């Protein structure tokens, strides 16, 4: 025998009541025209949040503060030990000094070869008491007339050799300087600097802890104003656009406050068929990250078809994910995770935003301790 309560079609299968203990009952859910707003749950998040991680192995030497402490942009937040890197830097600076000295010596040798070639000095005739440059010109001409024509070739070879020595010394200086810059970059990685004005919201380490690259150190967030992040069914996202204002409810405020649509994600969750949307709250709104919040999503003043199920059919054994038992074509119960909307009928029923469709048969008063495969009597 069927009986209909509001939008719920109920098929009685021997409902028994003994005191406050009820036997299970199979009901067939239907749809109902809902109002022009749907209330969805979400969570409060900071405007901007990052996690600072270790870039180098080492020991924590300094932590700027505890959870709740605020800092300006550029403040030093975490420092790792850098004794090993400082020792390597001193060694790299010594190699750089040696390279610079070698470059200076090469340049001196090149200048000496340029102004006083060794090849011409070797072919000068003894006893010429003339000035050096005139003596070189005179003896060069005499040497050429006497068969010493390879003097210029020898001089060019000597100049090229000294020039190569200068270039090699310059390369050595650049290599030594690069080694110093590399070590300096690693030393900078031992310090975590605040990238913006914000607050420490979570510490993962303490002074003295040993960390490895990639380990999280602290969570840092901009708390100047807060946001609400919620997952909205795809069929309701079309009613929103960036810049729209909706109503939101926070327990800390105890009243409805305006919330502005700040971001609509471009992709939908392929398993839950929802889109993540962020809402900006007014500056000064009381609230902390992680707090529960509700957002009223408009439906463009067009009634939408919603599914309503009794509160007694909802399972809460999976933590924060509500679920129901749905009977399949073989009359075997299956567990379906659902997304709830607002309360109706004085809190005795809930609207279902996703997870069920009209005509599904669910179990009201599901038996305690039910496991997949157990029959429903």
C-alpha positions in Angstrom: 0.0 0.0 0.0 1.4 3.5 -0.9 0.9 6.6 1.0 2.2 10.1 0.1 3.5 12.6 2.6 4.3 15.9 1.0 6.7 14.9 -1.9 7.7 11.5 -0.4 6.0 8.3 -1.7 6.2 5.6 1.0 5.7 1.9 0.4 5.0 0.2 3.7 6.7 -3.1 4.1 5.6 -4.1 7.6 6.6 -1.1 9.7 6.7 -2.2 13.4 7.1 0.1 16.4 8.0 -1.2 19.8 8.6 1.7 22.1 11.1 4.0 20.3 12.5 1.1 18.2 11.4 1.1 14.5 11.9 -1.6 11.9 13.3 -0.7 8.5 11.0 0.7 5.8 11.5 1.1 2.1 10.3 4.5 0.7 10.2 5.7 -2.9 11.4 9.3 -3.1 9.8 11.9 -5.4 10.4 15.5 -6.3 9.0 18.8 -5.1 9.1 22.4 -6.3 11.6 24.1 -4.1 12.0 27.8 -3.4 14.2 30.3 -5.2 17.2 29.7 -2.9 19.2 26.7 -2.0 21.4 26.7 1.2 24.7 25.0 0.8 27.4 24.3 3.4 31.0 25.4 3.1 34.0 26.3 5.1 35.8 29.6 5.9 39.2 30.0 4.4 41.8 32.9 4.5 42.2 35.2 1.5 45.6 33.9 0.8 47.4 30.9 2.3 50.8 29.2 1.6 52.8 26.5 3.2 56.5 27.2 3.6 58.6 24.0 3.1 62.3 23.2 3.7 64.5 23.7 0.6 67.7 22.4 2.3 68.4 19.7 4.9 69.3 21.1 8.3 68.3 21.8 11.8 65.7 24.4 12.8 67.6 27.3 14.5 64.9 30.0 14.6 61.1 30.3 14.6 59.6 33.7 14.5 56.6 33.0 16.6 53.6 30.8 17.4 50.1 30.3 15.8 48.3 33.6 15.7 51.4 35.8 15.5 51.3 38.4 12.7 54.3 39.7 10.6 55.0 42.2 7.9 56.1 41.3 4.4 59.8 40.5 4.4 60.0 39.3 8.0 62.2 36.4 8.8 60.0 33.4 9.8 62.2 30.3 9.9 66.0 29.7 9.8 67.9 26.5 9.2 71.5 25.8 10.3 74.1 26.8 7.6 77.5 26.0 9.1 78.4 23.6 6.3 77.4 26.0 3.6 79.4 28.9 5.2 82.5 26.7 5.3 82.0 25.8 1.6 81.6 29.5 0.8 84.9 30.4 2.5 86.6 27.7 0.3 84.9 29.1 -2.8 86.0 32.7 -2.0 89.6 31.4 -1.6 89.4 29.8 -5.1 88.0 33.1 -6.4 90.9 35.0 -5.0 93.4 32.6 -6.6 91.6 32.9 -9.9 91.7 36.7 -9.8 95.5 36.6 -9.0 96.0 34.3 -12.0 94.1 36.7 -14.2 96.2 39.6 -13.1 99.4 37.6 -13.8 98.2 36.6 -17.2 97.4 40.2 -18.1 100.9 41.3 -17.0 102.5 38.6 -19.2 100.4 39.6 -22.2 101.4 43.3 -21.8 105.1 42.4 -21.5 104.8 40.3 -24.7 103.0 43.1 -26.5 105.6 45.8 -25.6 108.7 43.7 -25.4 108.4 40.6 -27.7 110.6 37.7 -26.7 111.1 36.8 -30.3 112.6 40.1 -31.2 114.7 40.3 -28.2 116.2 37.0 -29.1 117.2 38.2 -32.6 118.7 41.6 -31.6 122.3 42.1 -32.6 124.5 42.8 -29.5 126.3 46.1 -29.0 123.5 48.3 -30.2 123.2 51.0 -27.6 120.1 52.6 -29.2 116.7 53.2 -27.5 114.6 50.0 -27.2 111.9 50.7 -29.8 114.3 52.1 -32.4 116.7 49.3 -31.7 113.9 46.7 -32.4 112.9 48.4 -35.6 116.4 48.7 -36.8 117.4 45.1 -35.9 114.1 43.8 -37.3 114.9 45.3 -40.7 118.5 44.1 -40.6 117.3 40.6 -39.5 114.9 40.5 -42.4 117.7 41.4 -44.9 119.9 38.8 -43.4 117.3 36.0 -43.6 115.4 36.2 -40.3 111.9 36.6 -41.9 110.1 34.3 -39.4 110.3 36.8 -36.5 106.8 38.2 -37.1 105.3 34.7 -37.1 107.0 33.9 -33.8 105.8 37.1 -32.3 102.2 36.5 -33.3 102.4 33.0 -31.9 103.7 34.4 -28.6 100.9 37.0 -28.4 98.3 34.4 -29.2 99.7 32.1 -26.4 99.5 35.0 -23.8 96.1 36.0 -25.0 94.8 32.4 -24.5 96.3 32.5 -21.0 94.3 35.7 -20.2 91.1 34.2 -21.6 91.6 31.0 -19.5 92.2 33.1 -16.4 89.0 35.0 -17.1 87.0 31.8 -17.4 88.5 30.6 -14.1 87.3 33.8 -12.4 83.8 33.4 -13.8 83.6 29.8 -12.7 84.8 30.7 -9.1 82.2 33.5 -8.9 79.5 31.1 -10.1 80.4 28.7 -7.3 80.0 31.5 -4.8 76.7 32.5 -6.2 75.4 28.9 -6.1 76.4 28.6 -2.4 74.8 32.0 -1.7 71.5 30.8 -3.2 71.6 27.7 -1.0 72.2 29.9 2.0 69.2 32.0 1.1 67.2 28.8 0.9 67.9 28.2 4.6 65.8 31.2 5.5 62.0 31.5 5.0 60.9 35.1 4.4 57.3 36.3 4.7 56.1 36.9 1.1 53.2 39.1 2.3 51.7 40.5 5.5 50.1 37.7 7.3 49.7 35.4 10.3 51.1 32.0 11.2 48.1 29.6 11.4 50.0 26.3 11.9 53.5 25.2 12.9 54.8 21.8 11.8 58.2 22.0 13.4 60.0 23.3 16.5 63.4 24.7 17.2 65.9 21.8 17.2 64.0 19.6 14.7 65.9 18.2 11.8 64.2 18.5 8.4 64.8 17.4 4.9 63.9 19.1 1.6 60.2 19.2 1.0 59.1 18.9 4.6 56.5 21.5 5.6 57.6 24.1 8.2 54.6 26.5 8.8 51.3 27.5 7.2 51.1 31.2 6.7 48.0 33.2 5.6 46.7 36.6 5.0 43.9 37.1 7.5 43.0 40.7 6.6 39.7 39.3 5.3 38.2 35.8 4.9 36.4 33.8 2.3 33.9 31.0 2.1 34.7 28.0 -0.1 31.8 25.7 -1.1 31.0 23.1 -3.7 27.9 24.0 -5.7 26.0 21.5 -8.0 26.6 22.2 -11.7 22.9 22.9 -12.2 23.1 25.9 -9.8 26.4 27.4 -11.0 24.8 29.0 -14.0 22.9 31.3 -11.7 26.2 32.9 -10.4 28.8 35.1 -12.0 31.9 36.8 -10.5 30.8 40.0 -8.7 27.4 38.8 -7.6 26.3 39.2 -4.0 24.5 36.5 -2.1 23.7 35.9 1.6 25.8 33.8 3.9 25.5 32.7 7.5 28.3 32.2 10.0 27.9 31.0 13.6 30.3 33.6 14.8 28.2 36.4 13.4 24.8 34.8 14.2 23.1 36.5 11.3 23.0 36.6 7.5 25.8 38.7 6.0 26.6 39.6 2.3 29.1 37.5 0.4 30.5 38.5 -2.9 31.4 35.9 -5.6 35.2 36.1 -6.0 36.1 33.0 -8.1 34.3 30.3 -10.0 36.5 27.3 -10.8 36.5 26.4 -14.5 36.3 22.6 -14.0 33.7 20.5 -12.3 34.4 17.5 -10.0 33.7 14.5 -12.2 32.6 12.3 -9.3 30.4 14.8 -7.3 29.4 16.9 -10.3 30.0 20.1 -8.3 32.0 23.3 -9.0 34.1 25.0 -6.4 33.1 28.7 -5.8 34.8 31.2 -3.4 32.9 34.1 -1.8 34.5 37.2 -0.2 33.2 38.3 3.1 33.2 41.9 4.4 36.3 43.2 6.1 36.0 42.8 9.8 33.8 39.7 9.7 34.4 37.5 12.7 35.5 34.0 11.8 38.5 31.7 11.6 39.6 29.3 8.9 37.9 26.0 9.1 34.6 27.4 10.5 31.4 26.0 9.0 29.3 28.5 6.9 26.2 28.4 4.8 25.6 30.2 1.5 22.2 30.9 0.0 22.5 30.2 -3.8 19.7 31.8 -5.9 18.0 29.9 -8.6 17.1 32.9 -10.8 13.6 33.1 -9.1 12.6 29.9 -10.9 11.4 27.0 -8.8 13.6 23.9 -9.2 12.7 20.3 -8.6 14.3 19.0 -5.4 14.3 15.6 -3.7 13.2 15.5 -0.1 14.0 12.6 2.2 13.2 12.1 5.9 15.9 12.8 8.5 15.6 9.2 9.8 16.9 7.7 6.6 20.3 9.5 6.7 23.3 7.5 7.9 26.1 9.4 9.7 28.5 6.6 10.4 30.9 7.8 7.6 31.8 11.0 9.5 30.8 14.2 7.7 29.6 12.5 4.6 25.9 11.8 4.9 24.6 8.7 3.0 21.5 6.5 2.5 20.8 2.9 1.6 19.3 2.6 -1.9 17.6 -0.6 -3.1 18.8 -1.7 -6.5 16.8 -3.7 -9.1 17.7 -7.0 -7.3 16.3 -5.6 -4.0 19.8 -5.4 -2.5 20.7 -2.3 -0.5 23.6 -0.2 -1.7 25.3 2.7 0.1 25.0 6.1 -1.7 26.8 9.2 -0.5 24.5 12.3 -0.9 24.8 16.1 -0.6 22.2 17.6 1.6 20.5 21.0 1.2 18.3 22.8 3.7 16.0 21.4 6.4 12.2 21.3 5.6 9.1 20.3 7.5 10.4 21.7 10.8 13.7 19.7 10.5 12.0 16.4 10.0 13.2 16.2 6.4 16.1 17.4 4.2 16.4 18.4 0.6 18.9 16.4 -1.4 21.1 18.3 -3.9 22.9 15.3 -5.4 23.2 11.5 -5.0 19.6 10.6 -5.6 17.0 10.9 -8.3 13.2 10.7 -8.3 12.0 7.2 -8.1 14.9 5.8 -6.1 13.9 3.5 -3.3 15.7 4.2 0.0 15.6 2.6 3.4 14.1 4.6 6.2 15.2 3.7 9.7 18.2 1.7 8.4 19.3 -1.1 10.7 22.3 -0.3 13.0 25.5 -2.0 12.1 24.5 -2.7 8.5 27.2 -3.9 6.2 27.2 -4.4 2.4 25.6 -7.7 1.6 23.4 -7.8 4.7 19.7 -8.3 3.8 17.2 -5.7 4.8 14.2 -7.1 6.5 
